[in-house]
């Protein structure tokens, strides 16, 4: 098949492109390289079945041509990372909402099946973990920019499912929980590569808040097969699926694990949210997916343990050497915990 991947030079998009090519498909990736990197797909450019288009997905003329030439779209392009979202809320909203509208409108014109990447942020401040796909959302006030991402992705989901219901467009929505692995960068707040980069450089490992907030980290090499199987399964159309791991770890414990695995002498520092991001920042205490729906349909479940994911991220960062600097606000209050 001929796949079109938006955000194809990004962390997840490059892994998906690689896997699809290995399976014998043709791949066109479109990416404006704002957060994606040419290095992620450079090895793929030697494959005649791969094409990279450097352009924004809101360019309707380019998207019209690319969609007309593909069989299936995987829409991954989005503004991602808490730090980027807080710093650039206009960019976040416009990229996510206008970009998805362009993708769906063009997909409808040519009747192309479309997979829409969404996020666990959809669930907001809910506490009834694990989160299932039909749970309500609890989103914070509009005065807190942190929730712009969740709200924009919720609108993406509503729009995609509306196209399916009203216009019979074959659409699948998959909600990604915390995804990690090689090629992920810490520049926009991605916690594991940020911790690893800090630990390897001997800098303080900065944990926001009290570090007791917990997350479940799923390796991108587990996530990619889930996306590919959803793309191939007709019974997935018109539905929403959680994609993520279910093993929780507190962020403070994660910092200690990264420090131990790197052999670092870095101090672990607690930094108040309002000094690291913005005044009144709100976070989700726990984020655990119910993956019963995707397991029932596809038999999918994550297999790669967290320790292997961290080890592979550390290895890649060592191979790359110094670079990808972590830009953080200067803070006046911090607590050393280890």
C-alpha positions as CSV (number, residue, x, y, z in Angstrom):
1,X,0.0,0.0,0.0
2,X,1.0,3.6,-0.4
3,X,1.0,5.4,3.0
4,X,1.0,9.1,3.7
5,X,2.4,9.9,7.1
6,X,2.1,13.5,8.4
7,X,4.8,14.3,10.9
8,X,6.8,11.5,9.2
9,X,10.2,12.9,10.2
10,X,9.3,13.0,13.9
11,X,10.1,10.5,16.6
12,X,7.1,8.2,16.1
13,X,6.6,9.0,12.4
14,X,10.2,7.9,11.5
15,X,9.8,4.6,13.3
16,X,6.5,4.0,11.6
17,X,8.0,4.9,8.2
18,X,10.8,2.5,8.8
19,X,8.5,-0.4,9.8
20,X,6.1,0.2,6.8
21,X,9.0,0.1,4.4
22,X,10.3,-3.1,6.0
23,X,6.9,-4.6,5.4
24,X,7.0,-3.8,1.7
25,X,4.8,-0.6,1.6
26,X,5.5,2.7,-0.1
27,X,5.8,5.7,2.3
28,X,5.5,9.4,1.7
29,X,6.3,11.5,4.8
30,X,5.3,15.2,5.1
31,X,7.0,17.2,7.8
32,X,7.8,20.9,8.2
33,X,10.9,19.9,10.4
34,X,9.8,22.2,13.2
35,X,10.1,19.3,15.7
36,X,10.9,16.5,13.3
37,X,14.5,16.0,12.2
38,X,16.1,15.1,8.9
39,X,18.4,12.8,10.8
40,X,15.5,10.6,11.8
41,X,14.7,9.7,8.2
42,X,18.1,10.2,6.5
43,X,18.7,6.4,6.1
44,X,15.3,5.9,4.6
45,X,15.9,8.4,1.8
46,X,18.1,5.8,0.1
47,X,15.0,3.6,-0.4
48,X,13.1,4.2,-3.6
49,X,9.9,3.4,-1.8
50,X,10.3,6.4,0.5
51,X,9.7,10.1,-0.2
52,X,10.0,13.1,2.2
53,X,8.1,16.3,1.5
54,X,9.2,19.2,3.6
55,X,6.1,21.3,3.9
56,X,3.4,22.2,6.4
57,X,0.2,20.1,6.4
58,X,-1.9,23.2,6.2
59,X,-0.7,23.8,2.6
60,X,-3.9,22.6,1.0
61,X,-2.4,22.4,-2.5
62,X,0.4,20.1,-1.5
63,X,-1.9,17.9,0.7
64,X,-4.3,17.5,-2.2
65,X,-1.6,16.0,-4.4
66,X,-0.2,13.8,-1.7
67,X,-3.6,12.4,-0.5
68,X,-4.7,11.8,-4.1
69,X,-1.6,9.6,-4.6
70,X,-1.8,7.5,-1.4
71,X,-4.0,4.7,-0.2
72,X,-4.1,5.4,3.6
73,X,-3.2,8.4,5.8
74,X,-1.6,8.3,9.3
75,X,-1.9,11.7,10.8
76,X,0.8,12.2,13.4
77,X,1.7,15.9,12.9
78,X,0.9,17.9,15.9
79,X,2.4,20.4,18.4
80,X,3.7,18.2,21.2
81,X,5.5,18.6,24.5
82,X,4.2,20.4,27.6
83,X,6.9,23.1,27.4
84,X,6.2,23.9,23.8
85,X,2.4,24.0,24.5
86,X,2.7,26.4,27.4
87,X,5.2,28.6,25.5
88,X,3.3,28.7,22.2
89,X,-0.4,28.1,22.7
90,X,-1.4,29.8,19.4
91,X,0.9,27.5,17.5
92,X,-0.5,24.5,19.4
93,X,-4.1,25.2,18.7
94,X,-3.6,26.3,15.0
95,X,-1.3,23.3,14.2
96,X,-3.6,20.7,15.8
97,X,-7.0,22.0,14.7
98,X,-6.3,23.5,11.3
99,X,-3.9,20.7,10.4
100,X,-6.4,18.0,11.2
101,X,-9.1,19.8,9.4
102,X,-7.0,20.0,6.2
103,X,-6.1,16.3,6.5
104,X,-9.8,15.2,7.0
105,X,-11.2,17.5,4.3
106,X,-8.7,16.2,1.8
107,X,-9.2,12.6,2.8
108,X,-12.9,12.9,2.3
109,X,-12.3,14.3,-1.2
110,X,-10.5,11.2,-2.2
111,X,-12.2,8.7,0.2
112,X,-8.9,7.7,1.9
113,X,-8.9,5.8,5.2
114,X,-7.3,8.0,7.9
115,X,-5.8,7.2,11.3
116,X,-5.7,10.2,13.7
117,X,-3.2,10.3,16.5
118,X,-4.7,11.6,19.7
119,X,-3.4,11.7,23.3
120,X,-4.0,10.6,26.9
121,X,-4.2,14.3,27.7
122,X,-7.8,14.0,26.5
123,X,-8.7,12.6,30.0
124,X,-7.6,15.7,31.7
125,X,-7.6,15.6,35.5
126,X,-9.6,12.4,35.9
127,X,-8.6,10.2,38.8
128,X,-10.5,7.0,38.0
129,X,-7.6,5.0,36.5
130,X,-7.3,3.1,34.3
131,X,-8.8,5.4,31.7
132,X,-11.1,3.8,29.2
133,X,-12.0,5.2,25.8
134,X,-15.6,6.1,26.8
135,X,-14.7,7.9,30.0
136,X,-15.6,11.5,30.5
137,X,-12.9,14.2,30.4
138,X,-12.1,16.7,33.1
139,X,-10.3,19.6,31.5
140,X,-8.9,22.7,33.3
141,X,-9.9,26.3,32.8
142,X,-9.2,28.1,29.6
143,X,-7.0,30.5,31.5
144,X,-4.4,27.7,32.0
145,X,-2.6,27.3,28.6
146,X,-1.6,23.8,29.6
147,X,-5.0,22.5,28.6
148,X,-4.9,24.0,25.1
149,X,-3.3,20.8,23.8
150,X,-5.9,18.4,25.3
151,X,-8.8,20.6,24.1
152,X,-7.4,20.9,20.6
153,X,-6.9,17.1,20.3
154,X,-10.4,16.5,21.7
155,X,-11.7,18.7,18.8
156,X,-9.6,16.7,16.4
157,X,-11.3,13.5,17.7
158,X,-14.8,15.1,17.4
159,X,-14.1,16.2,13.9
160,X,-12.7,12.8,12.8
161,X,-15.6,10.9,14.3
162,X,-18.1,13.4,12.7
163,X,-16.5,12.8,9.3
164,X,-17.0,9.1,9.9
165,X,-20.6,9.4,11.0
166,X,-21.9,12.0,8.6
167,X,-19.8,11.3,5.5
168,X,-18.9,7.7,6.0
169,X,-15.1,8.4,5.9
170,X,-13.1,5.4,7.2
171,X,-11.5,6.9,10.3
172,X,-9.6,5.4,13.3
173,X,-8.5,7.4,16.4
174,X,-5.7,6.1,18.6
175,X,-4.9,7.8,21.9
176,X,-1.2,7.6,22.6
177,X,-0.1,7.5,26.2
178,X,3.6,8.3,27.1
179,X,5.7,6.9,24.3
180,X,9.4,6.7,24.5
181,X,12.4,5.2,22.7
182,X,15.3,6.0,20.4
183,X,15.2,9.3,18.5
184,X,13.0,11.0,21.1
185,X,14.4,14.3,22.3
186,X,14.0,16.1,25.6
187,X,13.9,19.6,24.2
188,X,10.2,20.0,24.6
189,X,9.8,18.4,28.0
190,X,9.9,14.7,27.0
191,X,11.0,13.4,30.4
192,X,13.1,10.3,29.8
193,X,15.5,11.7,27.2
194,X,15.7,14.9,29.3
195,X,16.6,13.0,32.4
196,X,19.1,10.9,30.4
197,X,20.8,13.9,28.8
198,X,21.1,15.7,32.2
199,X,22.5,12.5,33.8
200,X,25.1,11.9,31.1
201,X,26.2,15.5,31.2
202,X,26.5,15.6,35.0
203,X,23.9,18.4,35.2
204,X,21.1,18.4,37.8
205,X,18.3,16.0,37.0
206,X,15.3,18.3,37.4
207,X,12.0,16.7,38.5
208,X,8.9,19.0,38.4
209,X,6.6,19.2,41.4
210,X,7.0,16.6,44.1
211,X,7.9,13.8,41.7
212,X,5.0,11.6,42.9
213,X,3.0,12.0,39.7
214,X,3.2,8.6,37.9
215,X,3.2,7.6,34.2
216,X,3.2,4.5,32.1
217,X,5.9,4.5,29.4
218,X,5.4,2.5,26.2
219,X,8.2,1.8,23.8
220,X,7.7,3.3,20.3
221,X,8.7,-0.2,18.9
222,X,5.5,-1.5,20.6
223,X,3.4,1.4,19.5
224,X,4.2,1.2,15.8
225,X,2.8,-2.4,15.4
226,X,-0.4,-1.2,17.1
227,X,-0.8,1.6,14.6
228,X,-0.1,-0.7,11.6
229,X,-2.6,-3.3,12.9
230,X,-5.3,-0.7,13.4
231,X,-4.7,0.5,9.9
232,X,-5.2,-2.9,8.5
233,X,-8.3,-3.8,10.6
234,X,-11.7,-2.8,9.1
235,X,-13.5,-3.3,12.4
236,X,-11.4,-0.5,13.9
237,X,-13.1,2.1,11.8
238,X,-15.2,4.7,13.6
239,X,-13.7,3.8,16.9
240,X,-11.2,5.2,19.5
241,X,-8.4,3.1,21.0
242,X,-6.0,3.6,23.9
243,X,-2.4,2.7,23.0
244,X,0.1,2.5,25.9
245,X,1.7,0.5,28.7
246,X,0.1,-0.2,32.0
247,X,3.1,-0.4,34.4
248,X,3.2,2.8,36.5
249,X,6.3,4.5,37.8
250,X,6.6,7.7,39.8
251,X,8.6,10.4,38.0
252,X,11.0,10.7,41.0
253,X,11.6,7.0,40.9
254,X,12.2,7.3,37.1
255,X,14.9,9.9,37.8
256,X,16.6,7.6,40.3
257,X,16.4,4.8,37.7
258,X,18.0,6.9,35.0
259,X,20.7,8.1,37.3
260,X,21.5,4.5,38.3
261,X,21.5,3.2,34.7
262,X,23.9,6.0,33.5
263,X,26.2,5.7,36.5
264,X,25.7,9.5,37.0
265,X,26.8,11.6,39.9
266,X,24.1,14.2,39.1
267,X,21.9,15.5,41.9
268,X,18.2,15.0,41.6
269,X,16.4,18.3,42.1
270,X,12.7,19.0,42.8
271,X,11.6,22.2,41.0
272,X,8.1,23.7,41.6
273,X,5.9,23.6,38.6
274,X,5.3,27.4,38.5
275,X,9.0,28.0,38.2
276,X,9.5,25.3,35.6
277,X,6.5,26.1,33.4
278,X,3.9,28.8,34.3
279,X,2.0,30.1,37.3
280,X,-0.9,27.9,38.2
281,X,0.3,24.9,36.1
282,X,-1.8,21.8,36.7
283,X,-0.7,18.3,36.1
284,X,-2.3,14.8,36.0
285,X,-1.4,12.8,39.1
286,X,-1.7,9.4,37.4
287,X,-2.1,8.4,33.7
288,X,-2.9,4.7,33.1
289,X,-4.6,3.3,30.1
290,X,-7.2,0.6,29.9
291,X,-6.1,-1.3,26.8
292,X,-8.8,-3.9,26.8
293,X,-10.4,-2.6,23.6
294,X,-7.3,-2.9,21.4
295,X,-6.3,-6.2,23.0
296,X,-9.7,-7.7,22.3
297,X,-9.7,-6.6,18.7
298,X,-6.0,-7.2,17.8
299,X,-4.5,-9.1,20.7
300,X,-2.0,-6.2,21.0
301,X,-0.2,-5.5,24.2
302,X,3.2,-3.9,24.9
303,X,6.2,-6.2,25.4
304,X,9.3,-4.1,25.7
305,X,10.2,-3.4,29.4
306,X,11.0,0.2,30.6
307,X,14.6,-0.7,31.4
308,X,15.3,-1.7,27.8
309,X,13.8,1.5,26.5
310,X,15.8,3.7,28.9
311,X,19.0,1.7,28.0
312,X,18.5,2.3,24.3
313,X,17.9,6.0,24.8
314,X,21.0,6.3,26.9
315,X,23.0,4.4,24.2
316,X,21.8,6.7,21.5
317,X,22.6,9.8,23.4
318,X,26.1,8.5,24.1
319,X,26.6,7.8,20.4
320,X,25.3,11.3,19.5
321,X,27.6,13.1,22.0
322,X,26.8,16.5,23.4
323,X,23.9,18.3,21.8
324,X,20.2,18.9,21.9
325,X,20.5,21.3,24.8
326,X,17.7,21.3,27.4
327,X,16.4,24.9,27.8
328,X,14.9,25.4,31.2
329,X,13.8,28.5,33.1
330,X,16.1,29.7,35.8
331,X,14.6,28.7,39.1
332,X,15.0,30.3,42.6
333,X,13.6,27.4,44.6
334,X,14.7,23.8,44.3
335,X,15.1,20.9,46.7
336,X,17.9,18.3,46.4
337,X,16.6,14.8,47.0
338,X,19.4,12.6,45.7
